Amino acid sequence: MKQVQWSNWSGTVRANPRTVLHPTSTQEVVKIVQMCRQEGRRLRVVGSGHSFTPIAASEDCLVSLDGMQGLVHVDAEGLTATVWAGTKLKLLGELLFRYGLAQENLGDIDVQSIAGAISTGTHGTGRTFGNISTQVVGFTVVTGTGEVLECSRESHPDWFRALQVSLGTLGIIVQVTLRLEPSYRIEYESRRVTLNECLKQQARLAEENRHFEFYWFPYAEPCQIKLMNKTHQEAKEHRIKDYFNEVLVENTLFGLISELCRKLPKASPYVSRFSASQVPLGRKVNHSHRLFATQRLVRFNEMEYNLPVEALNAVIEDMREELSRSKFHVHFPVECRYAKGDDIWLSPAYGRDSAYIAVHMYKGMPYEDYFQAMERIFLRYGGRPHWGKMHSLEAAQLKELYPMWDAFLAVREELDPDGILGSDYTGRLFDSSGAVFNNLLFL
Ligand SMILES: Cc1cc2nc3c(=O)[nH]c(=O)nc-3n(C[C@H](O)[C@H](O)[C@H](O)COP(=O)(O)OP(=O)(O)OC[C@H]3O[C@@H](n4cnc5c(N)ncnc54)[C@H](O)[C@@H]3O)c2cc1C
């Protein structure tokens, strides 16, 4: 037990938890929940702290499952594995690979914990894939009453769909069983086209490729297209080329020019155009878990919204217009991805095939005006915010976006009747009228 200062990856959220605990077994997790109940304390569980909002922050008891990582059980024939919930995605990929298994899809980075990624509906790209929560077939959870619950779609259909994206408010997930695929290799291709061309082709590219996404640099004509497809070609590590492209160009050089923009914000449009022209192009082949993830050494703030996929082009056109009107100082690209609709109650992709649009701002540069303007556009098209990324919505607005909102709250009442698993921030999302938070940053 030790007291520390805590901050998230971007450094925007800081907290001073009274207690930080690192359990190493389910029984220890149970004891922590019982202790909080007896002493009338509240707790939050944290994964890798890679959410941009205070969703994992606690001023009281913060629980980390870093000491609960690794495989519990593998069923290679049945293509499932049960893993400790604190397992980081990078480790998970390598452990599964030893058994000839892999996750069907992943996001941009692999440093999150599996439970943290699931709990916010973290996603990759691909029209035929749901977010990572859709890969879950079973949970073991210590609920807010301290009970250990084994839960699957078959055993507890309602609790299961609530737990699939639950923001750490229903219980502490201690184990997760995942649906997997035999391990596979991916061919990655990066191309450059104009934004207009990209918008003309995007629906077809999303249809024809297993994974497709694009990066649009504000104020620049060229945008980057990324395509990823399964291949039988041999995996090849290009250590020097990858180091040059991923570390030197995408991180070191980009970090230096980002500092220039912070000191001289008016340079942002020029820097954005320069970055668009320097995007590394080409192809590479590797095992899926090693190819999905990229290194993110340059820190930033981010807002991402889920939108009905049919709205994508119209939203981008509105964003482009707003940028040319308001001339925000931004040089970070806009990232556009795809996901299949699902039936998870608090999943942003609930009930609709989706596009995700993410806007970023270099750490230390003001983001509020830019994010607010973009959020207004997203909301006009029925956007739902990513739970781990910045947004300004509160309970009353969120309730309107989620048809199963009240059903989720009912499960919360059952699994955490005394509200042990909460914080002021989760209060803003689920309970508050909003008034208390009007002076807070856009988070
Ligand atoms: C550089 C960067 C890149 C990113 N790329 C993507 C991307 O490609 N796609 C995408 O969708 N998102 C992306 N994100 C967002 C990120 O995936 C999510 O915010 C994710 O939730 C972070 O995982 P974490 O382990 O850090 O969880 P945390 O941020 O620590 O926690 C997130 C939530 O999970 C809950 N939680 C954690 N562990 C448990 C547990 N054991 N039981 C119950 N609840 C738990 C917490 O209470 C909290 O509510 C990115 C973030 C960064 C900083």
The ligand as a Gaussian input file, in Angstrom:
#p B3LYP/6-31G(d) Opt

LIG

0 1
 C       -1.593000       6.964000     -27.717000
 C       -2.976000       6.370000     -27.591000
 C       -3.493000       5.629000     -28.625000
 C       -4.791000       5.099000     -28.537000
 N       -5.280000       4.371000     -29.590000
 C       -6.555000       3.914000     -29.535000
 C       -7.108000       3.176000     -30.626000
 O       -6.441000       2.891000     -31.626000
 N       -8.423000       2.813000     -30.541000
 C       -9.202000       3.128000     -29.469000
 O      -10.378000       2.805000     -29.477000
 N       -8.683000       3.763000     -28.402000
 C       -7.385000       4.153000     -28.405000
 N       -6.864000       4.814000     -27.327000
 C       -7.692000       4.915000     -26.101000
 C       -7.433000       3.719000     -25.176000
 O       -7.422000       2.512000     -25.886000
 C       -8.543000       3.617000     -24.139000
 O       -8.678000       4.808000     -23.431000
 C       -8.311000       2.445000     -23.168000
 O       -9.397000       2.347000     -22.300000
 C       -7.039000       2.588000     -22.362000
 O       -6.738000       1.359000     -21.731000
 P       -6.010000       1.369000     -20.318000
 O       -5.596000      -0.031000     -20.001000
 O       -4.978000       2.406000     -20.295000
 O       -7.237000       1.740000     -19.379000
 P       -7.407000       3.003000     -18.401000
 O       -7.369000       4.238000     -19.195000
 O       -6.470000       2.869000     -17.271000
 O       -8.892000       2.743000     -17.904000
 C       -9.958000       2.840000     -18.795000
 C      -11.239000       2.339000     -18.148000
 O      -11.146000       0.932000     -17.928000
 C      -11.493000       0.638000     -16.607000
 N      -10.758000      -0.557000     -16.194000
 C       -9.436000      -0.796000     -16.312000
 N       -9.146000      -2.010000     -15.832000
 C      -10.300000      -2.552000     -15.399000
 C      -10.660000      -3.781000     -14.774000
 N       -9.757000      -4.715000     -14.500000
 N      -11.952000      -3.964000     -14.458000
 C      -12.896000      -3.035000     -14.714000
 N      -12.614000      -1.860000     -15.305000
 C      -11.332000      -1.626000     -15.642000
 C      -11.102000       1.886000     -15.815000
 O      -11.763000       1.970000     -14.572000
 C      -11.527000       2.953000     -16.772000
 O      -12.899000       3.195000     -16.661000
 C       -5.573000       5.315000     -27.364000
 C       -5.028000       6.046000     -26.297000
 C       -3.737000       6.572000     -26.402000
 C       -3.159000       7.350000     -25.252000

